[in-house]
């Protein structure tokens, strides 16, 4: 086989793809590395994932003329522009370039698929949270009568945040609500991570700031800009949060998953502010009403008690004299009984101590005798185990290189030393026989 040039090989690849593949295909993938060139063309990758693992990806081009019409149609239907992380259904044509390699040219993108995919993922998240018992979990908290210290999770530049703070701080009743902003992204691919980090920061400062509730506010926006609030991780974090969570995300259509798991869901940031202030008003109204009732009840009770006191004073004066005489007599009798009982108790305790002393002496003498016997027995045993005692009975001890002979493999010619009671004998091994 004669060799081909690179250009000949790439040309064969291009022709093969053109003859074997259909002109266009509809494919599903996630937009990745989405960027627009100065000339107006858009370059990105279509990626297939399983969880966080990338199963496949391919380089994609969306030329300027096509991009304008596709992007305009997509935004008019979904209310949001194409961006990274979005799952789309795209019509593509496979192309091969001898220099740039394999890629696809995007001809069209179906916006209805993205809307349907969003609804499917949202329902799966709701079903999972329901199975795990998290939908109503945050609602278990009993709100304080007046919510006075709150943590706000929002973007510092969000209009909804400004409206909320303005309504809280400039309320006509002069109510004071402590609030601290925990800044977070509120839309985009990084929003979920940013929101989760903000919740963790709030959790770390709950005790230090005495926070009573968390408010997540955003303000209005496109429907698909709210996708981050349908994420399972955020929903689970809100459900498991150790304080009641209010949401005022600022949309009038469908509830987000964050709304479903929150303790209290309100439409807008200003509605959340009004809800918090209404607690102050209701508490104040109830307090005024209770004070009025207490005043009337107290006046009536005072009159009744004055009459009772006068009546009781007369009775008390008569009864107290009789009671005092009776108690004096009881005290004398009790004093006599205590004196007699204490003398008997002292006698009993003295006898018990004498008896205990005798028993203790007997036990101590017995213990000392047994310990003396044990010491004598131990002394006899130690004398029997004394090496000098063994040598006195005619035994000897042999060593090789300072170690007992039975612990070393001896051989002919080795110098050994034998110890008797009175002698140290040096010898040379001339013969070894196995026993």
MILOLUM-895520 format. One record per residue (C-alpha): residue number from 1; residue in one letter; x negated, y, z negated. Coordinates in nm, 4 decimals. Each point is the difference from the previous one (the first is absolute). Last residue first. Layout:
N
i | aa | u | v | w
NUM | A | X | Y | Z .
...
% end
This chain:
435
i | aa | u | v | w
435 | X | -2.1191 | -3.6823 | -7.3307 .
434 | X | -0.2114 | 0.1047 | 0.2977 .
433 | X | -0.3709 | -0.0418 | -0.0602 .
432 | X | -0.2499 | 0.2812 | 0.0078 .
431 | X | -0.3769 | -0.0627 | -0.0213 .
430 | X | -0.3083 | 0.2013 | -0.0833 .
429 | X | 0.1620 | 0.3034 | -0.1603 .
428 | X | -0.2621 | 0.2112 | -0.1758 .
427 | X | 0.0342 | 0.0651 | -0.3717 .
426 | X | -0.0220 | 0.2830 | -0.2551 .
425 | X | 0.1062 | -0.0826 | -0.3607 .
424 | X | 0.1277 | 0.2628 | -0.2456 .
423 | X | 0.0081 | -0.1371 | -0.3557 .
422 | X | 0.1721 | 0.0378 | -0.3398 .
421 | X | 0.3649 | -0.0844 | 0.0586 .
420 | X | -0.0622 | -0.1327 | 0.3483 .
419 | X | -0.0348 | 0.2065 | 0.3206 .
418 | X | -0.0989 | -0.1463 | 0.3348 .
417 | X | -0.1563 | 0.2104 | 0.2721 .
416 | X | -0.0081 | -0.0958 | 0.3677 .
415 | X | -0.2574 | 0.0447 | 0.2750 .
414 | X | 0.1224 | -0.1272 | 0.3381 .
413 | X | -0.2199 | -0.2570 | 0.1775 .
412 | X | 0.2827 | -0.2283 | 0.1022 .
411 | X | 0.3289 | 0.1838 | 0.0463 .
410 | X | 0.2645 | 0.1570 | -0.2193 .
409 | X | 0.3405 | 0.1274 | 0.1328 .
408 | X | 0.0887 | 0.2527 | -0.2703 .
407 | X | 0.2973 | 0.0197 | -0.2443 .
406 | X | -0.0814 | -0.3256 | -0.1789 .
405 | X | -0.3527 | 0.1230 | -0.0785 .
404 | X | 0.1240 | 0.2964 | -0.2048 .
403 | X | -0.1554 | 0.3215 | 0.1371 .
402 | X | -0.3307 | 0.1683 | -0.0874 .
401 | X | -0.1721 | -0.1161 | 0.3183 .
400 | X | 0.0954 | -0.3595 | -0.0868 .
399 | X | 0.1249 | -0.0603 | -0.3538 .
398 | X | 0.0301 | -0.3068 | -0.2266 .
397 | X | 0.1730 | -0.0089 | -0.3397 .
396 | X | -0.0617 | -0.2666 | -0.2653 .
395 | X | 0.2090 | -0.2196 | -0.2286 .
394 | X | -0.1383 | -0.1576 | -0.3181 .
393 | X | 0.2797 | 0.0955 | -0.2473 .
392 | X | -0.1937 | 0.3114 | -0.0987 .
391 | X | 0.0319 | 0.1201 | 0.3617 .
390 | X | 0.3799 | 0.0022 | -0.0312 .
389 | X | -0.0130 | 0.2006 | -0.3231 .
388 | X | -0.2442 | 0.2429 | 0.1554 .
387 | X | 0.2467 | 0.0518 | 0.2890 .
386 | X | 0.2719 | 0.1095 | -0.2516 .
385 | X | 0.3315 | -0.1684 | 0.0988 .
384 | X | 0.0248 | -0.2006 | -0.3260 .
383 | X | -0.0779 | 0.3104 | -0.2037 .
382 | X | 0.2724 | 0.1930 | 0.1856 .
381 | X | 0.2551 | -0.2732 | -0.0778 .
380 | X | -0.0834 | 0.0026 | -0.3716 .
379 | X | 0.0306 | 0.3796 | -0.0146 .
378 | X | 0.3335 | -0.0096 | 0.1839 .
377 | X | 0.1386 | -0.2472 | -0.2568 .
376 | X | -0.1219 | 0.2132 | -0.2889 .
375 | X | 0.1543 | 0.3104 | 0.1563 .
374 | X | 0.3335 | -0.1795 | 0.0501 .
373 | X | 0.0051 | -0.1126 | -0.3644 .
372 | X | -0.0746 | 0.3512 | -0.1180 .
371 | X | 0.2847 | 0.1321 | 0.2190 .
370 | X | 0.2425 | -0.2505 | -0.1525 .
369 | X | -0.0964 | 0.1008 | -0.3545 .
368 | X | 0.0370 | 0.3705 | 0.0855 .
367 | X | 0.3512 | -0.0547 | 0.1431 .
366 | X | 0.1145 | -0.1924 | -0.3109 .
365 | X | -0.1287 | 0.2720 | -0.2316 .
364 | X | 0.1724 | 0.2686 | 0.2107 .
363 | X | 0.3322 | -0.1862 | 0.0092 .
362 | X | -0.0002 | -0.0447 | -0.3797 .
361 | X | -0.0873 | 0.3665 | -0.0559 .
360 | X | 0.2724 | 0.1138 | 0.2392 .
359 | X | 0.2601 | -0.2164 | -0.1724 .
358 | X | -0.0849 | 0.1538 | -0.3381 .
357 | X | 0.0112 | 0.3546 | 0.1399 .
356 | X | 0.3329 | -0.0644 | 0.1754 .
355 | X | 0.1578 | -0.1159 | -0.3285 .
354 | X | -0.1277 | 0.3080 | -0.1824 .
353 | X | 0.1276 | 0.2260 | 0.2780 .
352 | X | 0.3428 | -0.1629 | -0.0021 .
351 | X | 0.0264 | 0.0438 | -0.3784 .
350 | X | -0.0857 | 0.3706 | 0.0286 .
349 | X | 0.2522 | 0.0381 | 0.2832 .
348 | X | 0.2773 | -0.1566 | -0.2077 .
347 | X | -0.0737 | 0.2204 | -0.2998 .
346 | X | 0.0009 | 0.3139 | 0.2174 .
345 | X | 0.3323 | -0.1018 | 0.1540 .
344 | X | 0.1594 | -0.0444 | -0.3424 .
343 | X | -0.1116 | 0.3489 | -0.1058 .
342 | X | 0.1256 | 0.1490 | 0.3290 .
341 | X | 0.3423 | -0.1612 | -0.0417 .
340 | X | 0.0508 | 0.1487 | -0.3465 .
339 | X | -0.0997 | 0.3504 | 0.1066 .
338 | X | 0.2081 | -0.0187 | 0.3175 .
337 | X | 0.3076 | -0.1154 | -0.1905 .
336 | X | -0.0309 | 0.2852 | -0.2504 .
335 | X | -0.0476 | 0.2577 | 0.2737 .
334 | X | 0.3011 | -0.1377 | 0.1896 .
333 | X | 0.2224 | 0.0433 | -0.3051 .
332 | X | -0.1168 | 0.3558 | -0.0588 .
331 | X | 0.0487 | 0.0892 | 0.3681 .
330 | X | 0.3526 | -0.1426 | 0.0003 .
329 | X | 0.0952 | 0.2157 | -0.2985 .
328 | X | -0.1323 | 0.3133 | 0.1675 .
327 | X | 0.1878 | -0.0967 | 0.3189 .
326 | X | 0.3350 | -0.0190 | -0.1799 .
325 | X | -0.0454 | 0.3388 | -0.1674 .
324 | X | -0.0976 | 0.1597 | 0.3320 .
323 | X | 0.2972 | -0.1526 | 0.1802 .
322 | X | 0.2520 | 0.1322 | -0.2470 .
321 | X | -0.1396 | 0.3521 | 0.0287 .
320 | X | -0.0291 | -0.0241 | 0.3767 .
319 | X | 0.3608 | -0.1073 | 0.0449 .
318 | X | 0.1498 | 0.3177 | -0.1400 .
317 | X | -0.2279 | 0.2432 | 0.1835 .
316 | X | 0.0218 | -0.2045 | 0.3175 .
315 | X | 0.3786 | 0.0130 | 0.0080 .
314 | X | 0.0076 | 0.3778 | -0.0194 .
313 | X | -0.2771 | 0.0354 | 0.2570 .
312 | X | 0.1701 | -0.2487 | 0.2309 .
311 | X | 0.3117 | 0.2171 | 0.0302 .
310 | X | -0.2029 | 0.3147 | 0.0711 .
309 | X | -0.2173 | -0.1871 | 0.2493 .
308 | X | 0.3033 | -0.1456 | 0.1786 .
307 | X | 0.1499 | 0.3426 | 0.0504 .
306 | X | -0.3272 | 0.1360 | 0.1347 .
305 | X | -0.0332 | -0.3076 | 0.2247 .
304 | X | 0.3311 | 0.0652 | 0.1691 .
303 | X | -0.0886 | 0.3605 | 0.0724 .
302 | X | -0.3433 | -0.0943 | 0.1269 .
301 | X | 0.1467 | -0.2686 | 0.2251 .
300 | X | 0.2294 | 0.2493 | 0.1675 .
299 | X | -0.2829 | 0.2420 | 0.0644 .
298 | X | -0.2300 | -0.2770 | 0.1205 .
297 | X | 0.2571 | -0.1405 | 0.2419 .
296 | X | 0.0563 | 0.3355 | 0.1601 .
295 | X | -0.3723 | 0.0723 | 0.0317 .
294 | X | -0.0799 | -0.3531 | 0.1207 .
293 | X | 0.2627 | 0.0239 | 0.2716 .
292 | X | -0.1435 | 0.3282 | 0.1177 .
291 | X | -0.3547 | -0.1406 | -0.0138 .
290 | X | 0.1105 | -0.3071 | 0.1969 .
289 | X | 0.1483 | 0.2185 | 0.2730 .
288 | X | -0.3146 | 0.2095 | 0.0182 .
287 | X | -0.2165 | -0.3142 | 0.0169 .
286 | X | 0.2156 | -0.1572 | 0.2695 .
285 | X | -0.0276 | 0.3159 | 0.2089 .
284 | X | -0.3773 | 0.0138 | -0.0525 .
283 | X | -0.0445 | -0.3683 | 0.0904 .
282 | X | 0.2143 | 0.0395 | 0.3099 .
281 | X | -0.1935 | 0.3077 | 0.1058 .
280 | X | -0.3408 | -0.1624 | -0.0588 .
279 | X | 0.1036 | -0.3160 | 0.1849 .
278 | X | 0.1286 | 0.2186 | 0.2832 .
277 | X | -0.3523 | 0.1419 | 0.0303 .
276 | X | -0.1389 | -0.3449 | 0.0840 .
275 | X | 0.2742 | -0.0676 | 0.2572 .
274 | X | -0.0420 | 0.3477 | 0.1517 .
273 | X | -0.3737 | -0.0632 | 0.0466 .
272 | X | 0.0723 | -0.3365 | 0.1620 .
271 | X | 0.2563 | 0.1642 | 0.2306 .
270 | X | -0.2615 | 0.2625 | 0.0895 .
269 | X | -0.2361 | -0.2790 | 0.1061 .
268 | X | 0.2692 | -0.1458 | 0.2272 .
267 | X | 0.2426 | -0.2910 | 0.0205 .
266 | X | -0.0157 | -0.1417 | -0.3507 .
265 | X | -0.0960 | -0.3502 | -0.1150 .
264 | X | -0.0235 | -0.0839 | -0.3691 .
263 | X | -0.1865 | -0.2976 | -0.1496 .
262 | X | -0.1792 | -0.0707 | 0.3264 .
261 | X | 0.0196 | -0.3415 | 0.1687 .
260 | X | 0.2495 | 0.0969 | 0.2710 .
259 | X | -0.1460 | 0.3465 | 0.0602 .
258 | X | -0.3490 | -0.1457 | 0.0571 .
257 | X | 0.1561 | -0.2447 | 0.2476 .
256 | X | 0.1196 | 0.3013 | 0.1983 .
255 | X | 0.3633 | 0.1039 | 0.0104 .
254 | X | 0.1398 | 0.0590 | 0.3461 .
253 | X | 0.1074 | 0.3430 | 0.1283 .
252 | X | -0.0145 | 0.3216 | -0.2006 .
251 | X | -0.3727 | 0.0384 | -0.0543 .
250 | X | -0.1854 | 0.1990 | -0.2636 .
249 | X | -0.2228 | -0.2428 | -0.1872 .
248 | X | 0.1476 | 0.0871 | -0.3359 .
247 | X | -0.0902 | -0.3049 | -0.2044 .
246 | X | 0.0108 | -0.0359 | -0.3783 .
245 | X | -0.2134 | -0.2608 | -0.1849 .
244 | X | 0.0718 | -0.1121 | -0.3561 .
243 | X | -0.3206 | -0.0933 | -0.1852 .
242 | X | -0.2057 | -0.3208 | -0.0308 .
241 | X | -0.0229 | -0.0470 | 0.3807 .
240 | X | 0.0961 | -0.3520 | 0.1065 .
239 | X | 0.2706 | 0.1080 | 0.2471 .
238 | X | -0.2128 | 0.2898 | 0.1310 .
237 | X | -0.3008 | -0.2273 | 0.0581 .
236 | X | 0.2169 | -0.2657 | 0.1669 .
235 | X | 0.1496 | 0.2571 | 0.2391 .
234 | X | -0.3432 | 0.1430 | 0.0816 .
233 | X | -0.1447 | -0.3424 | 0.0763 .
232 | X | 0.3083 | -0.1031 | 0.2001 .
231 | X | -0.0225 | 0.2956 | 0.2416 .
230 | X | 0.3266 | 0.1792 | 0.0839 .
229 | X | -0.1228 | 0.3362 | -0.1355 .
228 | X | -0.2936 | -0.0116 | 0.2438 .
227 | X | 0.2476 | -0.0170 | 0.2856 .
226 | X | 0.1317 | 0.3489 | -0.0825 .
225 | X | -0.1678 | 0.1667 | 0.2971 .
224 | X | 0.2124 | -0.2369 | 0.2083 .
223 | X | 0.3102 | 0.1964 | -0.0960 .
222 | X | -0.1463 | 0.3377 | 0.0881 .
221 | X | -0.0360 | 0.2456 | -0.2852 .
220 | X | 0.1681 | 0.1653 | -0.2966 .
219 | X | -0.1486 | 0.0619 | -0.3419 .
218 | X | -0.2503 | -0.2130 | -0.1892 .
217 | X | 0.0716 | -0.0674 | -0.3629 .
216 | X | -0.1031 | -0.2828 | -0.2364 .
215 | X | 0.0892 | 0.0939 | -0.3597 .
214 | X | -0.1422 | -0.1965 | -0.2933 .
213 | X | 0.1594 | -0.0008 | -0.3459 .
212 | X | -0.0748 | 0.0541 | -0.3704 .
211 | X | -0.3660 | 0.1062 | 0.0074 .
210 | X | -0.1577 | 0.0392 | -0.3435 .
209 | X | -0.3082 | 0.1605 | 0.1637 .
208 | X | -0.2677 | -0.2193 | -0.1620 .
207 | X | 0.2287 | -0.3008 | -0.0230 .
206 | X | 0.1094 | -0.0003 | 0.3636 .
205 | X | -0.3401 | 0.1032 | 0.1377 .
204 | X | -0.1245 | -0.3377 | 0.1329 .
203 | X | 0.3444 | -0.0805 | 0.1421 .
202 | X | 0.0060 | 0.3293 | 0.1899 .
201 | X | -0.3368 | -0.0823 | 0.1573 .
200 | X | 0.1277 | -0.3456 | 0.0969 .
199 | X | 0.3095 | 0.1545 | 0.1612 .
198 | X | -0.2236 | 0.2403 | 0.1965 .
197 | X | -0.2132 | -0.2911 | 0.1243 .
196 | X | 0.3128 | -0.1809 | 0.1171 .
195 | X | 0.1155 | 0.3120 | 0.1840 .
194 | X | -0.3381 | 0.0402 | 0.1729 .
193 | X | -0.0088 | -0.3647 | 0.1027 .
192 | X | 0.3509 | 0.0276 | 0.1429 .
191 | X | -0.0723 | 0.3298 | 0.1775 .
190 | X | -0.3128 | -0.1133 | 0.1876 .
189 | X | 0.1847 | -0.1052 | 0.3173 .
188 | X | 0.2052 | 0.3179 | 0.0190 .
187 | X | 0.2356 | 0.1832 | -0.2337 .
186 | X | 0.0109 | 0.1414 | -0.3524 .
185 | X | -0.3717 | 0.0373 | -0.0778 .
184 | X | -0.0448 | 0.0443 | -0.3714 .
183 | X | -0.0658 | 0.2663 | -0.2664 .
182 | X | 0.0859 | -0.0797 | -0.3587 .
181 | X | 0.1760 | 0.3204 | -0.1023 .
180 | X | 0.0650 | 0.0722 | -0.3671 .
179 | X | 0.3302 | 0.1125 | -0.1501 .
178 | X | 0.1120 | 0.1353 | -0.3366 .
177 | X | 0.3649 | 0.1033 | 0.0150 .
176 | X | 0.1129 | 0.3191 | -0.1732 .
175 | X | 0.3652 | 0.1029 | 0.0147 .
174 | X | 0.0543 | 0.3722 | 0.0534 .
173 | X | 0.3672 | -0.0405 | 0.0910 .
172 | X | -0.0288 | 0.1724 | 0.3397 .
171 | X | -0.2471 | -0.2552 | 0.1331 .
170 | X | -0.3190 | 0.1583 | 0.1299 .
169 | X | -0.2522 | -0.2703 | -0.0955 .
168 | X | 0.1982 | -0.3064 | 0.1051 .
167 | X | 0.1475 | 0.1543 | 0.3168 .
166 | X | -0.3365 | 0.1346 | 0.1160 .
165 | X | -0.1755 | -0.3277 | -0.0801 .
164 | X | 0.2471 | -0.1999 | 0.2076 .
163 | X | -0.0001 | 0.2397 | 0.2937 .
162 | X | -0.3815 | 0.0018 | 0.0103 .
161 | X | -0.0126 | -0.3789 | -0.0107 .
160 | X | 0.2559 | -0.0258 | 0.2800 .
159 | X | -0.2051 | 0.2380 | 0.2144 .
158 | X | -0.2940 | -0.2403 | -0.0230 .
157 | X | -0.3413 | 0.1636 | -0.0396 .
156 | X | -0.0818 | -0.1524 | -0.3388 .
155 | X | 0.1051 | -0.3379 | 0.1311 .
154 | X | 0.2183 | -0.1957 | -0.2357 .
153 | X | -0.0035 | -0.2075 | -0.3178 .
152 | X | 0.1357 | 0.2070 | -0.2877 .
151 | X | -0.0569 | -0.1055 | -0.3615 .
150 | X | 0.2698 | 0.1096 | -0.2432 .
149 | X | 0.0328 | 0.1347 | -0.3539 .
148 | X | 0.3341 | 0.1369 | -0.1268 .
147 | X | 0.2596 | -0.2619 | 0.0984 .
146 | X | 0.2866 | 0.0733 | -0.2392 .
145 | X | 0.2176 | -0.2720 | -0.1522 .
144 | X | -0.2804 | -0.2462 | 0.0725 .
143 | X | 0.0701 | -0.2416 | 0.2842 .
142 | X | 0.0535 | -0.3636 | -0.0960 .
141 | X | -0.2268 | -0.2178 | 0.2103 .
140 | X | 0.1395 | -0.3144 | 0.1620 .
139 | X | 0.0454 | 0.1800 | 0.3324 .
138 | X | -0.3631 | -0.0735 | 0.0858 .
137 | X | 0.0874 | -0.3701 | 0.0341 .
136 | X | 0.3111 | 0.0374 | 0.2167 .
135 | X | -0.1579 | -0.0989 | 0.3343 .
134 | X | -0.2891 | -0.1959 | -0.1551 .
133 | X | 0.1560 | -0.3412 | -0.0622 .
132 | X | -0.2551 | -0.1856 | 0.2146 .
131 | X | 0.2673 | -0.1188 | 0.2422 .
130 | X | 0.1334 | 0.3563 | 0.0299 .
129 | X | -0.3470 | 0.1411 | 0.0696 .
128 | X | -0.0465 | -0.2607 | 0.2718 .
127 | X | 0.3387 | 0.0708 | 0.1593 .
126 | X | -0.0652 | 0.3770 | -0.0030 .
125 | X | -0.3414 | -0.0493 | 0.1638 .
124 | X | 0.1469 | -0.2273 | 0.2670 .
123 | X | 0.2707 | 0.2607 | 0.0619 .
122 | X | -0.2609 | 0.2736 | 0.0530 .
121 | X | -0.2048 | -0.2202 | 0.2330 .
120 | X | 0.3072 | -0.0667 | 0.2143 .
119 | X | 0.1063 | 0.3669 | 0.0062 .
118 | X | -0.3504 | 0.1112 | 0.1057 .
117 | X | -0.0128 | -0.2648 | 0.2707 .
116 | X | 0.3355 | 0.1190 | 0.1326 .
115 | X | -0.1166 | 0.3624 | 0.0169 .
114 | X | -0.3282 | -0.1021 | 0.1628 .
113 | X | 0.1864 | -0.2201 | 0.2485 .
112 | X | 0.2359 | 0.2879 | 0.0920 .
111 | X | -0.2998 | 0.2135 | 0.0973 .
110 | X | -0.0972 | -0.2305 | 0.2939 .
109 | X | -0.3463 | 0.1064 | 0.1214 .
108 | X | -0.0813 | 0.0358 | 0.3737 .
107 | X | -0.2798 | -0.0419 | 0.2556 .
106 | X | -0.2943 | -0.0783 | -0.2291 .
105 | X | -0.3158 | -0.0848 | 0.1934 .
104 | X | -0.1758 | -0.3036 | -0.1386 .
103 | X | -0.3696 | -0.0729 | -0.0425 .
102 | X | -0.2710 | -0.2431 | 0.1112 .
101 | X | -0.3496 | 0.1274 | 0.0812 .
100 | X | -0.1273 | 0.3581 | 0.0050 .
99 | X | -0.2632 | -0.0479 | 0.2743 .
98 | X | 0.1524 | -0.2509 | 0.2445 .
97 | X | 0.3515 | 0.1213 | -0.0882 .
96 | X | 0.2804 | -0.2472 | -0.0750 .
95 | X | 0.3648 | 0.0917 | -0.0272 .
94 | X | 0.3042 | -0.1560 | -0.1723 .
93 | X | 0.3226 | 0.1986 | 0.0423 .
92 | X | 0.1981 | 0.0888 | -0.3087 .
91 | X | 0.3583 | 0.0519 | -0.1183 .
90 | X | -0.0164 | 0.0725 | -0.3746 .
89 | X | 0.2035 | -0.1162 | -0.3016 .
88 | X | -0.1424 | 0.1909 | -0.2964 .
87 | X | -0.1256 | -0.0480 | -0.3575 .
86 | X | -0.1288 | 0.3279 | -0.1476 .
85 | X | -0.3276 | -0.0143 | -0.1936 .
84 | X | -0.1540 | 0.2946 | 0.1810 .
83 | X | 0.2340 | 0.2572 | 0.1511 .
82 | X | 0.2721 | 0.0602 | 0.2602 .
81 | X | 0.2124 | 0.3029 | -0.0834 .
80 | X | 0.3028 | 0.0057 | -0.2290 .
79 | X | 0.3730 | 0.0701 | 0.0356 .
78 | X | 0.0686 | -0.3538 | 0.1215 .
77 | X | 0.1979 | 0.0691 | 0.3174 .
76 | X | -0.1337 | 0.3438 | 0.1009 .
75 | X | -0.3506 | -0.0969 | -0.1143 .
74 | X | -0.0124 | -0.3120 | 0.2177 .
73 | X | 0.1369 | 0.1807 | 0.3068 .
72 | X | -0.2535 | 0.2822 | -0.0342 .
71 | X | -0.2884 | -0.2424 | -0.0601 .
70 | X | 0.0855 | -0.2122 | 0.3065 .
69 | X | 0.0459 | 0.3025 | 0.2295 .
68 | X | -0.3215 | 0.1751 | -0.1037 .
67 | X | -0.1984 | -0.3230 | -0.0274 .
66 | X | 0.0801 | -0.1027 | 0.3578 .
65 | X | -0.1496 | 0.3192 | 0.1436 .
64 | X | -0.3032 | -0.0066 | -0.2304 .
63 | X | -0.0954 | -0.3671 | 0.0392 .
62 | X | 0.0646 | -0.2465 | -0.2768 .
61 | X | -0.2962 | -0.2350 | -0.0325 .
60 | X | -0.0298 | -0.3173 | -0.2070 .
59 | X | -0.2846 | -0.2116 | -0.1392 .
58 | X | 0.1106 | -0.3424 | -0.1194 .
57 | X | 0.0376 | -0.1604 | -0.3417 .
56 | X | 0.0529 | -0.3457 | -0.1444 .
55 | X | 0.0519 | -0.1807 | -0.3309 .
54 | X | -0.0954 | 0.2889 | -0.2286 .
53 | X | 0.0340 | -0.1058 | -0.3661 .
52 | X | 0.1750 | 0.2366 | -0.2408 .
51 | X | 0.3268 | -0.1958 | 0.0044 .
50 | X | -0.0034 | -0.1748 | 0.3335 .
49 | X | -0.0915 | 0.2686 | 0.2471 .
48 | X | 0.0321 | 0.0656 | 0.3732 .
47 | X | -0.1722 | 0.3184 | 0.1185 .
46 | X | 0.0545 | 0.2349 | 0.2931 .
45 | X | -0.3033 | 0.2279 | 0.0212 .
44 | X | -0.0090 | 0.3711 | 0.0787 .
43 | X | -0.0759 | 0.2600 | 0.2682 .
42 | X | 0.2290 | 0.2879 | 0.0949 .
41 | X | -0.0585 | 0.2204 | 0.3061 .
40 | X | 0.0581 | 0.3740 | -0.0367 .
39 | X | -0.3317 | 0.1177 | 0.1482 .
38 | X | -0.1248 | 0.0885 | -0.3497 .
37 | X | 0.0379 | -0.3686 | -0.0993 .
36 | X | 0.2798 | -0.1180 | -0.2251 .
35 | X | -0.0656 | -0.2546 | -0.2753 .
34 | X | 0.1654 | -0.3140 | -0.1420 .
33 | X | -0.2593 | -0.2198 | -0.1764 .
32 | X | 0.2734 | -0.2625 | -0.0501 .
31 | X | 0.3583 | -0.0289 | 0.1255 .
30 | X | 0.1589 | -0.3289 | -0.1056 .
29 | X | 0.1122 | -0.2529 | 0.2581 .
28 | X | 0.2934 | -0.1443 | 0.1916 .
27 | X | -0.0373 | -0.0682 | 0.3738 .
26 | X | 0.2185 | 0.0505 | 0.3070 .
25 | X | -0.1920 | -0.1060 | 0.3106 .
24 | X | -0.0712 | 0.1646 | 0.3363 .
23 | X | -0.1284 | -0.0972 | 0.3456 .
22 | X | 0.0025 | -0.3720 | -0.0872 .
21 | X | -0.3384 | -0.1705 | -0.0300 .
20 | X | -0.1681 | -0.2560 | 0.2304 .
19 | X | -0.0805 | 0.2049 | 0.3115 .
18 | X | -0.1139 | 0.3217 | -0.1722 .
17 | X | -0.1853 | -0.1894 | -0.2732 .
16 | X | -0.1858 | -0.2101 | 0.2547 .
15 | X | -0.0889 | 0.3068 | 0.2083 .
14 | X | -0.1454 | 0.1787 | -0.3036 .
13 | X | -0.1977 | -0.3043 | -0.1145 .
12 | X | -0.1366 | -0.0518 | 0.3541 .
11 | X | -0.1030 | 0.3659 | 0.0100 .
10 | X | -0.1758 | -0.0385 | -0.3351 .
9 | X | -0.1985 | -0.2907 | 0.1366 .
8 | X | -0.0980 | 0.1852 | 0.3189 .
7 | X | -0.0992 | 0.3085 | -0.2021 .
6 | X | -0.2151 | -0.2129 | -0.2306 .
5 | X | -0.1784 | -0.1513 | 0.2961 .
4 | X | 0.0695 | -0.3580 | 0.0814 .
3 | X | -0.2452 | -0.2931 | 0.0033 .
2 | X | 0.0010 | -0.2632 | 0.2752 .
1 | X | 0.1448 | -0.3356 | -0.1023 .
% end
